[in-house]
Amino acid sequence: MSILGMNGSEFHGLTRQILGSGHRMRFKACGGSMQPFIQDGDILHVAPLDGKRIKRGDVLLVEVDEGRLLAHRVVKTGRHNGICTYLIQSDICNSPDGWFELKNVLGYVVIVEHGNQRIKLTSITQQWKARIWVMISPWNQKFYWLPKWFRHHVRYLLFGGMGE
C-alpha cells in the first residue's frame, strides 16, 4: 500500500473528485473524536452516497467549511425549507457540529480497519450499536462523575471491541 502525504486542501479536492466520480476511497483517521468506534490512526473506507438513505447512526464524511472535512455521526435528520438536513456530532462530544445539507456530504464510512480488525459499519450488528449509541449519548454527561478510564473501558467493551 502506498501512502500519499498531502495538506488539507489537497486532500479535500482529491476526496471530492474520487467520491464525486462514484469511487470508494480509504484514508487514515486523525483525531480521537469518534472513540471508541473510530480511533486515531484507523483506516476509514468511505463510499459515495449513490442514493443511499442517510439515517441516524451513520458516519458521514462532511465538508464543514472550505477545505475542512469531518467524519462524524448523524444524530438527527430533518427538513429545513424543504431540504433534507443532518445534525452531526462526534462520539465523545455532547454538542453537535451543526446541521448540514446533502450538498455538504461527500460520502459515508462503510468499513473501519482497526489493527487486524475490519469493522463493517453497514452490518446489522454495527448499525444497531450505532443507534444505541446515538440514543444514549445525551445521557453521557450524567455519568461524568465516574472515572474517565472506567467510562472509556465500558464504552469500548460495549461498542468498540467487536468487529464484523
Phi and psi restraints in degrees (value plus and minus 20) as a CYANA .aco file:
   2 SER   PHI    -111.1   -71.1
   2 SER   PSI     123.9   163.9
   3 ILE   PHI    -131.9   -91.9
   3 ILE   PSI     105.4   145.4
   4 LEU   PHI    -129.3   -89.3
   4 LEU   PSI      96.9   136.9
   5 GLY   PHI    -109.2   -69.2
   5 GLY   PSI     117.1   157.1
   6 MET   PHI    -176.9  -136.9
   6 MET   PSI     140.8   180.8
   7 ASN   PHI    -101.3   -61.3
   7 ASN   PSI     155.8   195.8
   8 GLY   PHI     -80.0   -40.0
   8 GLY   PSI     -63.3   -23.3
   9 SER   PHI     -91.7   -51.7
   9 SER   PSI     -54.3   -14.3
  10 GLU   PHI     -85.4   -45.4
  10 GLU   PSI     -63.6   -23.6
  11 PHE   PHI     -82.3   -42.3
  11 PHE   PSI     -64.2   -24.2
  12 HIS   PHI     -79.3   -39.3
  12 HIS   PSI     -67.3   -27.3
  13 GLY   PHI     -83.3   -43.3
  13 GLY   PSI     -64.5   -24.5
  14 LEU   PHI     -84.7   -44.7
  14 LEU   PSI     -62.0   -22.0
  15 THR   PHI     -81.0   -41.0
  15 THR   PSI     -67.8   -27.8
  16 ARG   PHI     -79.4   -39.4
  16 ARG   PSI     -61.5   -21.5
  17 GLN   PHI     -87.7   -47.7
  17 GLN   PSI     -67.1   -27.1
  18 ILE   PHI     -85.0   -45.0
  18 ILE   PSI     -73.7   -33.7
  19 LEU   PHI     -88.5   -48.5
  19 LEU   PSI     -55.8   -15.8
  20 GLY   PHI     -85.5   -45.5
  20 GLY   PSI     -44.2    -4.2
  21 SER   PHI    -113.8   -73.8
  21 SER   PSI     -10.1    29.9
  22 GLY   PHI      69.9   109.9
  22 GLY   PSI      -9.8    30.2
  23 HIS   PHI    -122.2   -82.2
  23 HIS   PSI     135.9   175.9
  24 ARG   PHI    -106.5   -66.5
  24 ARG   PSI     141.0   181.0
  25 MET   PHI    -167.1  -127.1
  25 MET   PSI     144.8   184.8
  26 ARG   PHI    -155.1  -115.1
  26 ARG   PSI     129.4   169.4
  27 PHE   PHI    -177.2  -137.2
  27 PHE   PSI     144.7   184.7
  28 LYS   PHI    -105.6   -65.6
  28 LYS   PSI     109.0   149.0
  29 ALA   PHI     -91.6   -51.6
  29 ALA   PSI     120.3   160.3
  30 CYS   PHI    -140.7  -100.7
  30 CYS   PSI     102.5   142.5
  31 GLY   PHI      88.9   128.9
  31 GLY   PSI     146.0   186.0
  32 GLY   PHI    -136.4   -96.4
  32 GLY   PSI       0.0    40.0
  33 SER   PHI     -90.8   -50.8
  33 SER   PSI     -34.6     5.4
  34 MET   PHI    -128.7   -88.7
  34 MET   PSI      -4.3    35.7
  35 GLN   PHI     -85.5   -45.5
  35 GLN   PSI     124.3   164.3
  36 PRO   PHI    -111.9   -71.9
  36 PRO   PSI     -26.0    14.0
  37 PHE   PHI     -84.9   -44.9
  37 PHE   PSI     -65.6   -25.6
  38 ILE   PHI    -145.7  -105.7
  38 ILE   PSI     106.0   146.0
  39 GLN   PHI    -124.7   -84.7
  39 GLN   PSI     137.1   177.1
  40 ASP   PHI     -77.6   -37.6
  40 ASP   PSI     107.0   147.0
  41 GLY   PHI      76.3   116.3
  41 GLY   PSI     -31.9     8.1
  42 ASP   PHI     -83.6   -43.6
  42 ASP   PSI     135.2   175.2
  43 ILE   PHI    -118.5   -78.5
  43 ILE   PSI     104.2   144.2
  44 LEU   PHI    -121.9   -81.9
  44 LEU   PSI     111.5   151.5
  45 HIS   PHI    -120.4   -80.4
  45 HIS   PSI     101.1   141.1
  46 VAL   PHI    -136.4   -96.4
  46 VAL   PSI     115.7   155.7
  47 ALA   PHI    -135.6   -95.6
  47 ALA   PSI     131.0   171.0
  48 PRO   PHI     -88.0   -48.0
  48 PRO   PSI     136.6   176.6
  49 LEU   PHI     -84.5   -44.5
  49 LEU   PSI     -64.8   -24.8
  50 ASP   PHI      24.0    64.0
  50 ASP   PSI      27.8    67.8
  51 GLY   PHI      63.2   103.2
  51 GLY   PSI     -17.6    22.4
  52 LYS   PHI     -80.8   -40.8
  52 LYS   PSI     117.6   157.6
  53 ARG   PHI    -101.1   -61.1
  53 ARG   PSI      99.1   139.1
  54 ILE   PHI    -100.8   -60.8
  54 ILE   PSI     114.7   154.7
  55 LYS   PHI    -156.6  -116.6
  55 LYS   PSI     147.3   187.3
  56 ARG   PHI     -75.7   -35.7
  56 ARG   PSI     116.6   156.6
  57 GLY   PHI      79.6   119.6
  57 GLY   PSI     -41.4    -1.4
  58 ASP   PHI     -85.7   -45.7
  58 ASP   PSI     126.8   166.8
  59 VAL   PHI    -122.6   -82.6
  59 VAL   PSI      95.6   135.6
  60 LEU   PHI    -124.4   -84.4
  60 LEU   PSI     129.3   169.3
  61 LEU   PHI    -117.0   -77.0
  61 LEU   PSI      90.4   130.4
  62 VAL   PHI    -140.8  -100.8
  62 VAL   PSI     118.6   158.6
  63 GLU   PHI    -105.1   -65.1
  63 GLU   PSI      89.6   129.6
  64 VAL   PHI    -109.6   -69.6
  64 VAL   PSI     -51.5   -11.5
  65 ASP   PHI    -177.7  -137.7
  65 ASP   PSI     156.1   196.1
  66 GLU   PHI     -72.6   -32.6
  66 GLU   PSI      94.1   134.1
  67 GLY   PHI      63.7   103.7
  67 GLY   PSI     -23.1    16.9
  68 ARG   PHI    -131.8   -91.8
  68 ARG   PSI     104.9   144.9
  69 LEU   PHI    -135.9   -95.9
  69 LEU   PSI     125.4   165.4
  70 LEU   PHI    -149.9  -109.9
  70 LEU   PSI     120.3   160.3
  71 ALA   PHI    -126.7   -86.7
  71 ALA   PSI      73.5   113.5
  72 HIS   PHI    -149.6  -109.6
  72 HIS   PSI     146.4   186.4
  73 ARG   PHI    -109.1   -69.1
  73 ARG   PSI     123.4   163.4
  74 VAL   PHI     -97.6   -57.6
  74 VAL   PSI     101.8   141.8
  75 VAL   PHI    -126.0   -86.0
  75 VAL   PSI     -38.5     1.5
  76 LYS   PHI    -173.5  -133.5
  76 LYS   PSI     130.7   170.7
  77 THR   PHI    -140.9  -100.9
  77 THR   PSI     133.3   173.3
  78 GLY   PHI    -182.5  -142.5
  78 GLY   PSI    -195.1  -155.1
  79 ARG   PHI    -152.6  -112.6
  79 ARG   PSI     109.8   149.8
  80 HIS   PHI    -148.5  -108.5
  80 HIS   PSI      99.5   139.5
  81 ASN   PHI      35.1    75.1
  81 ASN   PSI      18.6    58.6
  82 GLY   PHI      58.8    98.8
  82 GLY   PSI     -16.1    23.9
  83 ILE   PHI    -129.2   -89.2
  83 ILE   PSI     113.3   153.3
  84 CYS   PHI     -84.9   -44.9
  84 CYS   PSI     112.9   152.9
  85 THR   PHI    -151.5  -111.5
  85 THR   PSI     138.2   178.2
  86 TYR   PHI    -154.8  -114.8
  86 TYR   PSI     108.7   148.7
  87 LEU   PHI    -112.9   -72.9
  87 LEU   PSI     100.2   140.2
  88 ILE   PHI    -132.8   -92.8
  88 ILE   PSI     136.0   176.0
  89 GLN   PHI    -178.3  -138.3
  89 GLN   PSI     128.5   168.5
  90 SER   PHI     -94.1   -54.1
  90 SER   PSI     143.0   183.0
  91 ASP   PHI     -98.0   -58.0
  91 ASP   PSI     -38.8     1.2
  92 ILE   PHI    -126.6   -86.6
  92 ILE   PSI     -20.4    19.6
  93 CYS   PHI    -129.7   -89.7
  93 CYS   PSI     121.4   161.4
  94 ASN   PHI    -114.6   -74.6
  94 ASN   PSI     -20.4    19.6
  95 SER   PHI    -134.0   -94.0
  95 SER   PSI     114.9   154.9
  96 PRO   PHI     -92.8   -52.8
  96 PRO   PSI     141.7   181.7
  97 ASP   PHI     -99.6   -59.6
  97 ASP   PSI     -43.7    -3.7
  98 GLY   PHI     110.3   150.3
  98 GLY   PSI     156.5   196.5
  99 TRP   PHI    -109.9   -69.9
  99 TRP   PSI     117.3   157.3
 100 PHE   PHI    -152.7  -112.7
 100 PHE   PSI     124.3   164.3
 101 GLU   PHI    -107.2   -67.2
 101 GLU   PSI     146.8   186.8
 102 LEU   PHI     -77.3   -37.3
 102 LEU   PSI     -52.7   -12.7
 103 LYS   PHI     -83.4   -43.4
 103 LYS   PSI     -40.1    -0.1
 104 ASN   PHI    -108.3   -68.3
 104 ASN   PSI     -32.1     7.9
 105 VAL   PHI    -109.6   -69.6
 105 VAL   PSI     100.0   140.0
 106 LEU   PHI    -110.5   -70.5
 106 LEU   PSI     -49.6    -9.6
 107 GLY   PHI     159.7   199.7
 107 GLY   PSI    -191.3  -151.3
 108 TYR   PHI    -156.3  -116.3
 108 TYR   PSI     129.1   169.1
 109 VAL   PHI     -99.0   -59.0
 109 VAL   PSI     105.1   145.1
 110 VAL   PHI    -127.3   -87.3
 110 VAL   PSI     -51.0   -11.0
 111 ILE   PHI    -160.0  -120.0
 111 ILE   PSI     121.8   161.8
 112 VAL   PHI    -139.3   -99.3
 112 VAL   PSI     103.0   143.0
 113 GLU   PHI    -114.9   -74.9
 113 GLU   PSI      96.9   136.9
 114 HIS   PHI    -142.4  -102.4
 114 HIS   PSI      80.1   120.1
 115 GLY   PHI      43.2    83.2
 115 GLY   PSI    -143.6  -103.6
 116 ASN   PHI    -110.6   -70.6
 116 ASN   PSI     -21.1    18.9
 117 GLN   PHI    -109.4   -69.4
 117 GLN   PSI     121.9   161.9
 118 ARG   PHI    -138.4   -98.4
 118 ARG   PSI      89.5   129.5
 119 ILE   PHI    -119.7   -79.7
 119 ILE   PSI      95.4   135.4
 120 LYS   PHI    -109.0   -69.0
 120 LYS   PSI      83.8   123.8
 121 LEU   PHI     -88.1   -48.1
 121 LEU   PSI     -34.2     5.8
 122 THR   PHI    -108.0   -68.0
 122 THR   PSI     -23.4    16.6
 123 SER   PHI     -90.8   -50.8
 123 SER   PSI     134.7   174.7
 124 ILE   PHI     -78.0   -38.0
 124 ILE   PSI     -63.8   -23.8
 125 THR   PHI     -79.8   -39.8
 125 THR   PSI     -68.6   -28.6
 126 GLN   PHI     -88.5   -48.5
 126 GLN   PSI     -54.2   -14.2
 127 GLN   PHI     -84.8   -44.8
 127 GLN   PSI     -60.0   -20.0
 128 TRP   PHI     -86.6   -46.6
 128 TRP   PSI     -61.2   -21.2
 129 LYS   PHI     -79.7   -39.7
 129 LYS   PSI     -62.2   -22.2
 130 ALA   PHI     -84.5   -44.5
 130 ALA   PSI     -62.6   -22.6
 131 ARG   PHI     -84.7   -44.7
 131 ARG   PSI     -61.6   -21.6
 132 ILE   PHI     -81.5   -41.5
 132 ILE   PSI     -64.3   -24.3
 133 TRP   PHI     -79.6   -39.6
 133 TRP   PSI     -64.2   -24.2
 134 VAL   PHI     -83.3   -43.3
 134 VAL   PSI     -58.4   -18.4
 135 MET   PHI     -88.6   -48.6
 135 MET   PSI     -57.8   -17.8
 136 ILE   PHI    -110.8   -70.8
 136 ILE   PSI     -32.6     7.4
 137 SER   PHI     -78.6   -38.6
 137 SER   PSI     -54.4   -14.4
 138 PRO   PHI     -83.8   -43.8
 138 PRO   PSI     -39.8     0.2
 139 TRP   PHI    -108.1   -68.1
 139 TRP   PSI     -28.0    12.0
 140 ASN   PHI     -75.0   -35.0
 140 ASN   PSI     -58.3   -18.3
 141 GLN   PHI     -79.6   -39.6
 141 GLN   PSI     -52.7   -12.7
 142 LYS   PHI     -88.0   -48.0
 142 LYS   PSI     -36.3     3.7
 143 PHE   PHI    -128.4   -88.4
 143 PHE   PSI      -4.5    35.5
 144 TYR   PHI     -88.0   -48.0
 144 TYR   PSI     -35.1     4.9
 145 TRP   PHI     -90.8   -50.8
 145 TRP   PSI     -40.7    -0.7
 146 LEU   PHI     -93.8   -53.8
 146 LEU   PSI     129.2   169.2
 147 PRO   PHI     -78.2   -38.2
 147 PRO   PSI     122.4   162.4
 148 LYS   PHI     -77.8   -37.8
 148 LYS   PSI     -62.0   -22.0
 149 TRP   PHI     -81.6   -41.6
 149 TRP   PSI     -56.5   -16.5
 150 PHE   PHI     -89.5   -49.5
 150 PHE   PSI     -66.5   -26.5
 151 ARG   PHI     -80.0   -40.0
 151 ARG   PSI     -63.8   -23.8
 152 HIS   PHI     -85.0   -45.0
 152 HIS   PSI     -61.3   -21.3
 153 HIS   PHI     -82.4   -42.4
 153 HIS   PSI     -64.5   -24.5
 154 VAL   PHI     -84.1   -44.1
 154 VAL   PSI     -65.4   -25.4
 155 ARG   PHI     -77.9   -37.9
 155 ARG   PSI     -65.0   -25.0
 156 TYR   PHI     -85.1   -45.1
 156 TYR   PSI     -62.6   -22.6
 157 LEU   PHI     -84.0   -44.0
 157 LEU   PSI     -62.0   -22.0
 158 LEU   PHI     -92.6   -52.6
 158 LEU   PSI     -60.6   -20.6
 159 PHE   PHI    -146.0  -106.0
 159 PHE   PSI     -43.9    -3.9
 160 GLY   PHI    -124.9   -84.9
 160 GLY   PSI     -31.0     9.0
 161 GLY   PHI    -116.1   -76.1
 161 GLY   PSI     -19.3    20.7
 162 MET   PHI    -142.8  -102.8
 162 MET   PSI      95.4   135.4
 163 GLY   PHI    -115.7   -75.7
 163 GLY   PSI     147.7   187.7
